Amino acid sequence: QQQVKQSPQSLIVQKGGISIINCAYENTAFDYFPWYQQFPGKGPALLIAIRPDVSEKKEGRFTISFNKSAKQFSLHIMDSQPGDSATYFCAAVGGDDKIIFGKGTRLHILP
Amino acid sequence: GAGVSQSPSNKVTEKGKDVELRCDPISGHTALYWYRQSLGQGLEFLIYFQGNSAPDKSGLPSDRFSAERTGGSVSTLTIQRTQQEDSAVYLCASSLANRGLMNTEAFFGQGTRLTVV
């Protein structure tokens, strides 16, 4: 059972455009939703995270939108840059602190 | 060290051999996770240690896989009788995992790339 579904699998965006990655979860016990960014040959690193008591969180060009009733959340990258090209993973964490990841989105920003 | 350290960084082994992968978490982190990442694939959960609690082994793909964490610090992932489908990058992460904190960020090591030939 895939607890966190992520789409699209890959995404190509023009420089300056908006990149949007979507995730959906099933378990209502999840209460922490981080996004991780991974560059080739490196381990993932935390990018931004949100808890379900807010509908949006913004940090610089990165914004998480959260819809609790729909059990969906998304990452928006504004003014996308070539340096944003990486694999992005959404995740969900519950009371046991186990981190469940989506399958990832390979983002490529065209220069 | 300041971050999560994994060793070796690369391991080539023959089919049928046993391998041990090591993870040194960040000092003071109570939670330790192992994930497997196949080429171009996502992060497959393997096992999770939290303090003195029994580990969550629900992600281990077969009984050839096992892991231990000694003294609440260093962890070793062991794969017995390796198969070609075990070839992947094995990632370790650690976190404070304190429910009182707002941020339960997990810090990842750079992984061990395992190739079974």
Interface residues (C-beta under 8 A of the other chain):
Chain A: Q6 Y32 P34 G41 K42 G43 P44 A45 L46 A49 R51 F89 V93 G95 D96 D97 K98 I99 I100 F101 G102 K103 G104 R106
Chain B: V4 A31 Y33 Y35 G40 Q41 G42 L43 F45 Y48 Q50 D56 L91 A93 S95 A97 R99 M102 N103 T104 E105 A106 F107 F108 G109 Q110 G111
